[in-house]
Amino acid sequence: MKIGLAAAGSGGHVYPALAVAEALEDLGLARSDIVFFGGDRMEADTVPAAGYPFVQVDVHGIRRSLSLENLTLPVKIWKATRVIADTVTAEDIRAMVVFGGYVSGPAGLAARRRRIPLIVHEANAVPGIANRMVAPFAESVYVAFERAITKLRSAIVVGSPLRSTIENFDRDELAPRARERYGIHSGATVLGVIGGSLGAAVLNELATEIASDVRRAFHILHLTGAAHHDAMAERAASDPLWTVVPFEDEMEYFYAASDVVISRGGAITISELHATATPAVVVPLSAGKAYQALNACDLVEAGGVVVISEEDRGEIRDAAVELLANEARRREMSDAVRATRRTGVARMIGEHVMEVARD
């Protein structure tokens, strides 16, 4: 039995799909029986590197600015749907799970064309266009955040599928190895800075401002994104309390090493902060109808993070520094978040997919 998974564009779509793939393997599927569909962005590297078959299709989302490429989009969707539908037939794929990004539309349409069960998972508080388009004919629709139900009214709130290393996160057990991994003294207080899988220039600049404070006594662990790494590494070269890393495949080590995190509000980052109970200052991307701020709402209500606009750099810096200096407050935030965690999401979705695929 083979299962199709479709995810594209960003870690917020791709990593939940990989978590479900991992769960499907645990449930008995061979890796070769889990077929991914995507485009030419991070999924084109990340999925094959994880060892799964990958079918790349030529499709993109709607361009936000006026673009002639938008005129070709219906043709691209039609062609991508045909490629995916033909693969479903050739590989005898029995069910399709879509996780968002531009490939979800063609994958969902292909599932409908071939009359196989379709399952949708939406990781963001504001569902994407593609998932909204295919949700009406899905077998089941799952969402990570309560607010997504305003657009996907038949959805069930389950949280995000997370890889087992995050799902089973144990800070006390991992912290010594994490500090050693990054060359950070075991007794240091650590500020982690992360801009998501693609990096964030604003947070990189903010890290530079924080590092420039001569009174700073804490270590900065900084995930820059590959595109920004060389420039940031040059800035950090003379600072022994500033560790710069381009990207981290094993994010459990980043969270275990960090006492406080400054991050964007991407869906996967918010879900990982939740699962690891890491106190954070979330700086939402201002574009995209404030969806990143909405992603963080549940954690704000739980008391695990504070959200500050990227325009308020001084306030972001002050909030992070205050948390680093207040261990009791950090413990309160972590305890509050642990009480609201959702676990077992990847396995639950995997079990459901296997069930409907056998019918």
C-alpha positions as CSV (number, residue, x, y, z in Angstrom):
1,M,0.0,0.0,0.0
2,K,1.3,3.4,-1.0
3,I,0.4,6.9,0.5
4,G,0.9,10.3,-1.2
5,L,2.0,13.3,0.8
6,A,2.0,16.8,-0.7
7,A,3.8,19.8,0.8
8,A,5.6,22.7,-0.6
9,G,7.2,26.1,0.0
10,S,8.3,26.4,3.7
11,G,9.1,24.4,6.7
12,G,5.6,25.0,8.1
13,H,4.3,22.7,5.4
14,V,7.1,20.4,4.8
15,Y,8.1,19.4,8.3
16,P,4.6,18.3,9.4
17,A,4.5,16.2,6.3
18,L,7.8,14.6,7.2
19,A,6.5,13.9,10.7
20,V,3.5,12.1,9.3
21,A,5.8,10.1,7.0
22,E,7.9,9.1,10.1
23,A,4.7,8.0,11.8
24,L,3.6,6.0,8.7
25,E,6.9,4.2,8.8
26,D,6.4,3.4,12.5
27,L,3.0,2.0,11.5
28,G,4.6,-0.5,9.1
29,L,4.9,1.3,5.7
30,A,8.2,1.1,3.9
31,R,9.9,4.4,3.1
32,S,9.6,3.6,-0.6
33,D,5.8,3.4,-0.2
34,I,5.5,7.1,0.9
35,V,5.5,9.3,-2.1
36,F,6.0,13.0,-1.8
37,F,4.8,15.7,-4.2
38,G,6.2,19.2,-4.3
39,G,7.8,22.0,-6.2
40,D,11.3,23.4,-6.5
41,R,11.7,25.1,-3.1
42,M,13.0,23.6,0.2
43,E,11.0,20.3,-0.3
44,A,13.1,19.5,-3.4
45,D,16.2,19.1,-1.2
46,T,14.7,18.2,2.2
47,V,12.5,15.3,1.2
48,P,15.0,13.4,-1.0
49,A,17.6,13.9,1.8
50,A,15.2,12.2,4.2
51,G,15.1,9.2,1.8
52,Y,11.5,9.5,0.4
53,P,10.5,9.2,-3.3
54,F,9.9,12.7,-4.5
55,V,7.8,13.8,-7.6
56,Q,8.5,17.4,-8.5
57,V,5.8,19.4,-10.4
58,D,6.0,22.8,-12.0
59,V,3.5,25.0,-10.1
60,H,3.6,28.1,-8.0
61,G,1.3,30.1,-5.9
62,I,-0.5,33.4,-6.9
63,R,2.0,36.2,-7.1
64,R,1.1,39.0,-4.8
65,S,2.1,41.7,-7.2
66,L,0.7,42.1,-10.7
67,S,2.5,39.5,-12.7
68,L,2.1,37.8,-16.1
69,E,3.0,34.6,-14.3
70,N,-0.5,34.6,-12.7
71,L,-2.0,34.2,-16.2
72,T,-0.2,30.9,-16.7
73,L,-1.2,29.5,-13.3
74,P,-4.4,27.7,-14.4
75,V,-2.4,25.8,-17.1
76,K,0.3,25.0,-14.6
77,I,-2.2,23.7,-12.1
78,W,-3.9,21.6,-14.8
79,K,-0.5,20.1,-15.9
80,A,0.6,19.5,-12.3
81,T,-2.8,17.8,-11.5
82,R,-2.3,15.5,-14.5
83,V,1.3,14.5,-13.5
84,I,0.1,13.8,-9.9
85,A,-3.0,11.9,-11.0
86,D,-0.9,9.8,-13.4
87,T,1.6,9.0,-10.6
88,V,-1.3,8.0,-8.3
89,T,-2.4,5.5,-10.9
90,A,1.1,4.2,-11.8
91,E,2.1,3.8,-8.2
92,D,-1.3,2.6,-7.0
93,I,-1.4,5.3,-4.3
94,R,-4.4,4.7,-2.0
95,A,-4.7,8.0,-0.2
96,M,-3.4,11.6,-0.4
97,V,-2.5,13.9,2.5
98,V,-1.9,17.6,1.7
99,F,-0.2,20.0,4.1
100,G,-0.4,23.3,2.3
101,G,1.7,25.3,-0.2
102,Y,1.0,25.6,-3.9
103,V,1.1,21.9,-4.5
104,S,-1.9,21.1,-2.3
105,G,-4.3,22.3,-5.0
106,P,-3.1,20.0,-7.8
107,A,-2.6,17.1,-5.3
108,G,-6.1,17.5,-3.9
109,L,-7.6,17.7,-7.4
110,A,-5.6,14.6,-8.5
111,A,-7.0,12.7,-5.5
112,R,-10.5,13.7,-6.4
113,R,-9.9,12.7,-10.1
114,R,-8.6,9.3,-9.1
115,R,-11.3,8.9,-6.3
116,I,-8.9,8.2,-3.5
117,P,-9.4,9.6,0.0
118,L,-8.0,13.1,0.7
119,I,-6.9,14.3,4.1
120,V,-6.0,18.0,4.7
121,H,-3.8,19.3,7.5
122,E,-3.5,23.1,7.9
123,A,-0.6,24.3,10.1
124,N,-1.4,28.0,10.1
125,A,-4.1,30.0,11.9
126,V,-5.1,31.5,8.6
127,P,-5.5,28.7,6.1
128,G,-3.8,29.0,2.7
129,I,-5.8,29.3,-0.6
130,A,-4.8,25.8,-1.8
131,N,-6.0,24.0,1.3
132,R,-9.2,26.1,1.4
133,M,-9.8,25.1,-2.2
134,V,-9.6,21.3,-1.7
135,A,-11.0,21.0,1.8
136,P,-14.7,20.7,0.7
137,F,-14.1,17.3,-0.9
138,A,-11.6,16.0,1.7
139,E,-12.3,12.9,3.9
140,S,-11.0,14.8,6.9
141,V,-9.6,18.2,7.6
142,Y,-7.3,18.8,10.6
143,V,-5.9,22.2,11.8
144,A,-3.2,23.2,14.2
145,F,-5.0,26.3,15.6
146,E,-8.5,27.0,16.8
147,R,-8.7,30.2,14.6
148,A,-8.3,28.2,11.4
149,I,-11.9,26.9,11.9
150,T,-13.2,30.3,10.8
151,K,-12.1,29.4,7.2
152,L,-12.3,25.6,7.5
153,R,-15.5,25.1,9.4
154,S,-15.6,21.3,9.3
155,A,-12.0,21.0,10.6
156,I,-10.9,19.3,13.8
157,V,-8.3,21.1,16.0
158,V,-5.5,18.6,16.7
159,G,-2.2,20.7,16.7
160,S,0.7,20.1,14.3
161,P,2.4,16.8,13.5
162,L,5.9,17.0,14.9
163,R,8.9,14.8,14.5
164,S,9.5,12.4,17.3
165,T,12.6,14.2,18.5
166,I,10.5,17.3,19.2
167,E,7.5,15.4,20.4
168,N,9.6,13.5,22.9
169,F,11.7,16.5,23.9
170,D,13.5,16.3,27.2
171,R,15.4,19.5,28.0
172,D,17.2,18.2,31.0
173,E,18.5,15.2,29.1
174,L,19.5,17.1,25.9
175,A,20.9,20.3,27.3
176,P,24.4,19.1,28.1
177,R,24.8,17.6,24.6
178,A,23.2,20.7,23.0
179,R,25.6,23.1,24.7
180,E,28.6,20.9,23.7
181,R,27.3,20.8,20.1
182,Y,27.4,24.6,19.8
183,G,30.5,25.1,21.9
184,I,28.5,27.0,24.6
185,H,29.6,26.8,28.3
186,S,27.3,24.6,30.3
187,G,26.5,27.3,32.8
188,A,25.8,30.1,30.3
189,T,22.4,31.7,30.0
190,V,21.5,31.5,26.3
191,L,19.4,33.6,23.9
192,G,18.4,31.7,20.8
193,V,17.5,33.7,17.7
194,I,15.8,32.0,14.8
195,G,14.1,33.4,11.7
196,G,12.6,30.2,10.4
197,S,13.9,27.8,7.7
198,L,14.6,30.7,5.3
199,G,16.1,33.1,7.8
200,A,14.8,36.6,8.7
201,A,16.9,39.7,8.0
202,V,15.1,41.8,10.6
203,L,15.9,39.3,13.4
204,N,19.5,39.0,12.1
205,E,19.8,42.8,12.5
206,L,18.2,42.6,15.9
207,A,20.8,40.0,17.0
208,T,23.5,42.3,15.9
209,E,22.1,45.1,18.1
210,I,21.8,42.9,21.1
211,A,25.3,41.5,20.6
212,S,26.7,45.1,20.5
213,D,25.7,45.8,24.1
214,V,29.0,45.8,26.0
215,R,27.2,44.9,29.2
216,R,25.9,41.6,27.8
217,A,26.7,38.6,29.9
218,F,24.6,36.0,28.1
219,H,25.4,33.8,25.0
220,I,23.6,34.3,21.7
221,L,22.9,31.2,19.7
222,H,21.9,32.4,16.3
223,L,20.3,30.5,13.4
224,T,20.7,32.9,10.5
225,G,19.4,31.0,7.5
226,A,21.9,29.9,4.8
227,A,21.6,33.1,2.7
228,H,22.6,35.3,5.6
229,H,25.2,33.1,7.3
230,D,28.4,34.4,5.8
231,A,27.7,38.1,6.5
232,M,26.5,37.3,10.1
233,A,29.5,35.0,10.8
234,E,31.8,37.8,9.8
235,R,30.1,40.1,12.3
236,A,30.2,37.4,15.1
237,A,33.8,36.3,14.4
238,S,35.4,38.4,17.2
239,D,32.6,37.7,19.8
240,P,33.1,34.5,21.9
241,L,29.6,34.8,23.2
242,W,27.9,34.8,19.8
243,T,27.5,31.5,18.0
244,V,26.3,31.7,14.4
245,V,24.8,28.6,12.6
246,P,23.3,28.7,9.1
247,F,20.6,26.0,9.6
248,E,19.8,23.3,12.0
249,D,18.3,20.0,10.9
250,E,18.0,18.7,14.5
251,M,16.1,21.6,16.1
252,E,15.7,19.8,19.4
253,Y,19.3,20.7,20.1
254,F,18.6,24.4,19.4
255,Y,15.7,24.5,21.9
256,A,17.5,22.5,24.5
257,A,20.5,24.9,24.4
258,S,18.3,28.1,24.6
259,D,16.8,29.6,27.7
260,V,14.8,32.2,25.8
261,V,14.1,32.4,22.0
262,I,13.4,35.3,19.7
263,S,11.6,34.0,16.6
264,R,9.2,34.7,13.9
265,G,5.7,33.3,14.2
266,G,5.8,30.7,11.5
267,A,3.5,27.7,12.2
268,I,6.2,25.1,12.7
269,T,8.2,27.4,15.0
270,I,5.2,28.1,17.1
271,S,4.4,24.5,17.4
272,E,7.9,23.6,18.3
273,L,8.0,26.3,21.0
274,H,4.8,24.8,22.3
275,A,6.1,21.3,22.3
276,T,9.4,22.2,23.9
277,A,7.9,24.7,26.4
278,T,10.6,27.2,25.5
279,P,9.9,30.8,26.6
280,A,9.9,33.2,23.6
281,V,9.5,36.6,22.3
282,V,7.7,36.2,19.0
283,V,8.2,38.9,16.3
284,P,5.6,38.2,13.6
285,L,6.2,38.9,10.0
286,S,4.1,42.0,9.3
287,A,3.0,40.8,5.8
288,G,0.4,38.2,5.0
289,K,-2.6,39.7,6.9
290,A,-0.9,39.2,10.2
291,Y,-1.3,35.4,10.1
292,Q,2.0,34.9,12.1
293,A,0.6,37.0,15.0
294,L,-2.6,34.8,14.9
295,N,-0.4,31.6,14.9
296,A,1.0,32.8,18.2
297,C,-2.4,33.6,19.9
298,D,-2.9,30.2,21.6
299,L,0.6,30.4,23.1
300,V,0.1,34.0,24.2
301,E,-3.2,33.0,26.0
302,A,-1.4,30.1,27.6
303,G,1.3,32.4,28.9
304,G,4.2,30.9,27.1
305,V,5.3,33.7,24.8
306,V,5.0,37.5,24.3
307,V,4.4,39.0,20.9
308,I,6.0,42.3,19.8
309,S,5.9,44.0,16.5
310,E,9.2,44.1,14.5
311,E,9.0,47.9,14.5
312,D,9.5,47.9,18.3
313,R,13.1,46.7,18.4
314,G,13.9,48.2,21.7
315,E,10.9,46.6,23.3
316,I,11.9,43.2,21.8
317,R,15.4,43.5,23.2
318,D,14.2,44.6,26.6
319,A,11.7,41.7,26.8
320,A,14.2,39.1,25.9
321,V,16.9,40.5,28.3
322,E,14.3,40.6,31.2
323,L,13.3,37.0,30.6
324,L,17.0,35.9,30.5
325,A,17.5,37.6,33.9
326,N,14.4,36.0,35.5
327,E,14.6,32.3,35.8
328,A,11.4,32.0,37.9
329,R,9.4,33.8,35.2
330,R,10.8,31.4,32.6
331,R,9.8,28.4,34.7
332,E,6.3,29.8,35.1
333,M,6.0,30.2,31.3
334,S,7.3,26.7,30.6
335,D,4.9,25.1,33.1
336,A,1.9,27.0,31.7
337,V,2.6,25.8,28.2
338,R,3.2,22.2,29.1
339,A,-0.3,22.0,30.5
340,T,-1.8,22.8,27.0
341,R,0.4,20.6,24.8
342,R,-1.2,18.3,22.2
343,T,0.8,15.1,21.5
344,G,0.5,12.2,19.2
345,V,-0.8,14.2,16.3
346,A,1.5,12.6,13.6
347,R,0.6,9.1,14.6
348,M,-3.1,9.9,14.9
349,I,-3.1,11.3,11.3
350,G,-1.0,8.3,10.1
351,E,-3.4,5.8,11.7
352,H,-6.4,7.6,10.0
353,V,-4.7,7.7,6.6
354,M,-3.9,3.9,6.9
355,E,-7.5,3.2,7.8
356,V,-9.1,5.1,4.9
357,A,-6.5,3.8,2.5
358,R,-7.5,0.2,3.3
359,D,-11.3,0.8,2.8
